[in-house]
Amino acid sequence: MSTVTFRVTDEEKSFIQSMADLNGQTLSELARTKLLEGLEDQIDMGLYEKAMKAHEEKDESISHQDMLRELGL
């Protein structure tokens, strides 16, 4: 396992430690999980934006009424 070090102010460390305690985690566990979650969210948002752009360029959606009519309902 590797080690990553980053600098924070005393106030930031105190806050991060308080949040780790609140979540029943070590400071390391909290930092690792929140960093990875944030990066995964960034990837998800990029994929969402790409999909929405493709959808907007070729919008094939239809109204609810048109769908009912198409299904014969």
C-alpha positions as CSV (number, residue, x, y, z in Angstrom):
1,M,0.0,0.0,0.0
2,S,1.3,3.5,-0.8
3,T,1.2,6.6,1.3
4,V,0.1,10.0,0.0
5,T,0.8,13.2,2.0
6,F,-0.8,16.6,1.7
7,R,-0.6,19.7,3.7
8,V,-3.6,21.3,5.5
9,T,-3.9,24.1,8.1
10,D,-4.4,23.3,11.7
11,E,-8.0,24.3,11.4
12,E,-8.6,22.1,8.4
13,K,-7.0,19.1,10.1
14,S,-9.2,19.7,13.2
15,F,-12.3,19.9,11.0
16,I,-11.3,16.8,9.0
17,Q,-10.6,14.9,12.2
18,S,-13.9,15.9,13.7
19,M,-15.7,14.7,10.6
20,A,-13.8,11.4,10.7
21,D,-14.8,10.9,14.3
22,L,-18.4,11.8,13.5
23,N,-18.4,9.1,10.8
24,G,-16.6,6.5,12.9
25,Q,-13.6,6.5,10.6
26,T,-9.9,7.2,10.9
27,L,-8.7,10.4,9.2
28,S,-7.0,8.3,6.6
29,E,-10.3,6.3,5.8
30,L,-12.3,9.5,5.5
31,A,-9.8,11.3,3.3
32,R,-9.4,8.2,1.0
33,T,-13.1,7.5,0.7
34,K,-14.1,11.2,0.2
35,L,-11.3,11.8,-2.4
36,L,-12.3,8.7,-4.4
37,E,-16.0,9.5,-4.2
38,G,-15.3,13.0,-5.4
39,L,-13.2,11.8,-8.3
40,E,-15.8,9.1,-9.2
41,D,-18.5,11.8,-9.1
42,Q,-16.4,13.9,-11.5
43,I,-16.2,11.0,-14.0
44,D,-20.0,10.4,-13.7
45,M,-20.7,14.0,-14.4
46,G,-18.5,14.0,-17.4
47,L,-20.3,10.9,-18.8
48,Y,-23.7,12.5,-18.0
49,E,-22.7,15.7,-19.8
50,K,-21.5,13.7,-22.8
51,A,-24.7,11.7,-23.0
52,M,-26.9,14.8,-22.6
53,K,-25.0,16.5,-25.4
54,A,-25.5,13.5,-27.7
55,H,-29.2,13.4,-26.7
56,E,-29.6,17.1,-27.5
57,E,-27.9,16.7,-30.9
58,K,-30.3,13.8,-31.8
59,D,-33.4,14.2,-29.7
60,E,-35.7,11.3,-30.5
61,S,-38.0,11.8,-27.5
62,I,-41.8,11.9,-27.9
63,S,-44.6,13.2,-25.8
64,H,-46.5,11.0,-23.4
65,Q,-49.6,11.3,-25.5
66,D,-47.7,10.2,-28.7
67,M,-46.3,7.2,-26.8
68,L,-49.8,6.2,-25.7
69,R,-51.1,6.5,-29.2
70,E,-48.1,4.5,-30.6
71,L,-48.9,1.7,-28.1
72,G,-52.6,1.8,-28.9
73,L,-53.6,2.8,-25.4
